[in-house]
Amino acid sequence: MKGYGQHYRSAWLLVILLILGGIVGGLIGHALSSVQHLAFLNQGPGIGLPATTLNLDFLTLTFGFTFKVNPVSILGFIAAFIIYLRL
């Protein structure tokens, strides 16, 4: 039973908010990279696994993901976490 002032926070909600924060931060960083002095905001390391294909003749599976981290996407993650804590 939840008392007054207690909130139920789902782990799925945190994951969704972090994904949205990263996407929004990445889009803002990409938009700001067209400004000459802010081009560094879209630079960052790429982390992930390259696409790999498993062909079983009757089924073909492709696995892989890439995650590009830039300074603005990190700010998006932090903002999403703060929003999660305030819910």
Backbone bond lengths (Angstrom), bond angles and torsions (degrees), N, CA, C in turn:
res aa  C-N    CA-C-N  psi(-1)  N-CA   C-N-CA  omega(-1)  CA-C   N-CA-C  phi
1 M - - - 1.444 - - 1.520 108.89 -
2 K 1.314 115.17 128.07 1.456 119.46 -178.92 1.512 109.46 -88.29
3 G 1.309 114.63 133.72 1.452 119.70 177.38 1.513 111.29 -88.65
4 Y 1.309 115.38 179.27 1.453 120.34 -179.86 1.524 109.54 -65.71
5 G 1.321 116.48 130.60 1.462 120.78 176.95 1.516 114.13 89.28
6 Q 1.327 118.38 -5.76 1.452 120.38 178.14 1.516 109.01 -94.36
7 H 1.327 116.02 138.89 1.450 121.92 -178.45 1.518 109.23 -122.91
8 Y 1.313 115.04 141.05 1.456 120.41 174.95 1.515 108.42 -89.16
9 R 1.318 117.72 121.01 1.462 122.80 179.65 1.520 108.64 -113.11
10 S 1.294 114.71 122.00 1.447 121.04 -179.84 1.529 110.29 -87.85
11 A 1.316 116.18 145.42 1.463 120.52 175.59 1.525 110.06 -67.19
12 W 1.332 117.24 -32.02 1.463 120.85 177.74 1.519 110.76 -64.84
13 L 1.315 116.72 -37.82 1.463 120.18 177.65 1.527 110.13 -62.51
14 L 1.316 117.03 -41.18 1.471 120.42 177.81 1.522 110.65 -62.84
15 V 1.323 117.50 -43.97 1.467 120.83 -179.79 1.527 110.36 -62.41
16 I 1.330 117.01 -44.79 1.467 120.70 -179.80 1.523 110.63 -63.60
17 L 1.324 117.31 -43.89 1.466 120.41 179.25 1.521 111.53 -64.18
18 L 1.335 117.99 -39.73 1.463 120.54 178.69 1.523 111.16 -66.28
19 I 1.328 117.28 -39.72 1.467 119.90 177.02 1.517 110.21 -63.53
20 L 1.339 117.10 -45.99 1.460 120.33 178.97 1.525 111.62 -63.90
21 G 1.340 117.44 -39.38 1.461 120.81 177.40 1.518 112.01 -63.35
22 G 1.335 116.89 -40.10 1.456 120.66 177.49 1.515 112.21 -67.01
23 I 1.342 116.34 -39.81 1.465 119.80 179.25 1.521 110.82 -66.19
24 V 1.326 116.30 -47.71 1.468 119.74 -179.85 1.523 110.42 -63.20
25 G 1.329 117.47 -43.16 1.461 120.76 177.91 1.520 112.24 -62.46
26 G 1.339 116.55 -40.37 1.460 120.13 177.53 1.518 112.39 -64.81
27 L 1.338 116.61 -39.60 1.465 120.31 178.12 1.527 111.56 -66.50
28 I 1.324 116.45 -41.29 1.468 119.71 177.95 1.533 110.29 -65.40
29 G 1.333 116.58 -42.56 1.464 119.89 177.56 1.511 112.24 -62.28
30 H 1.326 116.88 -39.38 1.466 120.31 178.14 1.533 110.52 -67.26
31 A 1.322 117.36 -39.77 1.466 120.40 179.57 1.528 111.28 -67.18
32 L 1.336 116.64 -38.50 1.465 119.92 -179.51 1.522 112.75 -76.65
33 S 1.329 117.85 -14.84 1.464 119.92 -177.83 1.524 112.21 -70.92
34 S 1.335 117.72 -15.31 1.460 119.48 177.76 1.530 111.57 -73.22
35 V 1.333 117.01 -19.14 1.466 120.94 174.75 1.525 107.23 -79.62
36 Q 1.322 116.96 130.83 1.467 121.21 -171.45 1.532 112.71 -58.15
37 H 1.311 118.56 -42.93 1.467 121.14 -175.74 1.527 112.51 -81.96
38 L 1.322 117.46 -8.40 1.463 120.78 179.86 1.524 112.41 -111.63
39 A 1.319 117.29 15.13 1.470 121.27 -177.49 1.533 111.77 -63.79
40 F 1.319 118.14 -26.49 1.462 120.81 -179.28 1.526 112.18 -66.85
41 L 1.338 118.10 -17.36 1.463 120.87 -178.70 1.523 112.86 -70.01
42 N 1.320 117.69 -15.61 1.456 120.60 178.90 1.522 111.99 -103.91
43 Q 1.318 117.65 5.43 1.463 120.86 -179.17 1.513 109.44 -99.77
44 G 1.297 115.30 141.32 1.449 120.49 178.36 1.514 110.25 177.43
45 P 1.307 116.03 167.57 1.463 119.24 -178.49 1.521 111.81 -73.55
46 G 1.308 115.83 148.13 1.457 122.00 172.69 1.513 109.31 -99.37
47 I 1.316 116.30 127.18 1.457 121.95 -177.59 1.528 107.20 -118.59
48 G 1.311 117.53 136.62 1.452 118.77 176.17 1.507 114.04 155.53
49 L 1.305 114.45 -169.49 1.449 122.75 178.52 1.521 108.76 -114.89
50 P 1.329 118.16 132.20 1.467 118.91 177.56 1.529 109.99 -67.79
51 A 1.312 115.91 158.45 1.461 120.91 -179.53 1.527 110.33 -62.58
52 T 1.314 116.21 128.14 1.452 123.47 179.08 1.523 108.06 -126.10
53 T 1.310 117.10 134.49 1.457 121.33 -177.03 1.517 110.13 -111.64
54 L 1.331 115.57 134.27 1.461 123.13 175.41 1.528 107.05 -113.87
55 N 1.332 116.28 112.48 1.462 121.92 -177.94 1.521 108.96 -103.77
56 L 1.341 116.30 116.14 1.460 121.46 179.53 1.527 111.86 -110.08
57 D 1.313 118.13 25.80 1.461 126.97 -177.14 1.527 112.92 67.23
58 F 1.313 119.24 -49.46 1.456 120.68 179.43 1.525 112.39 -96.94
59 L 1.325 116.02 -10.29 1.457 121.30 -177.36 1.522 108.77 -149.60
60 T 1.308 116.65 133.58 1.464 121.51 177.27 1.511 108.10 -119.87
61 L 1.324 116.98 123.28 1.457 122.76 179.51 1.523 109.44 -114.79
62 T 1.318 116.06 136.96 1.457 121.24 176.59 1.520 108.46 -121.83
63 F 1.319 116.09 125.34 1.458 122.73 179.44 1.524 109.14 -116.06
64 G 1.317 116.43 149.97 1.453 120.54 173.92 1.510 112.05 153.87
65 F 1.309 115.33 153.96 1.457 121.86 174.73 1.514 108.79 -157.76
66 T 1.305 115.92 154.43 1.457 122.02 175.90 1.513 108.05 -136.75
67 F 1.300 116.20 135.22 1.450 122.87 -178.13 1.527 107.38 -125.60
68 K 1.329 116.68 114.52 1.462 120.87 -178.85 1.526 108.62 -101.69
69 V 1.314 115.88 121.24 1.459 121.99 -178.39 1.522 108.84 -102.36
70 N 1.332 116.14 127.24 1.459 120.47 173.15 1.526 108.18 -131.86
71 P 1.314 118.70 167.04 1.472 120.24 -175.44 1.535 114.19 -57.60
72 V 1.326 117.52 -36.51 1.464 119.01 -177.72 1.526 110.90 -75.14
73 S 1.329 118.25 -33.00 1.464 119.13 176.56 1.529 110.89 -67.46
74 I 1.332 116.83 -33.10 1.470 119.46 175.09 1.526 110.07 -64.78
75 L 1.333 116.94 -40.20 1.472 119.64 174.66 1.525 110.99 -63.42
76 G 1.322 117.27 -35.03 1.465 120.91 176.05 1.516 111.82 -64.38
77 F 1.343 116.79 -40.16 1.462 120.51 176.31 1.528 111.18 -62.61
78 I 1.323 115.80 -43.83 1.469 120.11 -179.69 1.520 110.38 -64.41
79 A 1.333 117.33 -43.05 1.468 120.63 178.71 1.526 110.54 -63.43
80 A 1.329 117.76 -40.85 1.464 121.02 178.93 1.525 110.77 -64.21
81 F 1.327 117.69 -39.05 1.462 120.50 179.06 1.526 110.99 -67.53
82 I 1.317 116.86 -38.74 1.480 120.30 177.37 1.523 109.90 -64.77
83 I 1.326 116.89 -41.11 1.466 119.75 177.29 1.519 110.18 -62.60
84 Y 1.332 117.21 -40.74 1.461 121.36 177.65 1.520 112.20 -60.66
85 L 1.325 115.99 -41.74 1.467 119.55 179.76 1.522 112.68 -68.00
86 R 1.326 117.25 -27.94 1.466 120.52 -178.62 1.521 113.25 -85.92
87 L 1.333 117.68 -8.62 1.466 119.84 178.57 1.513 110.58 -73.63
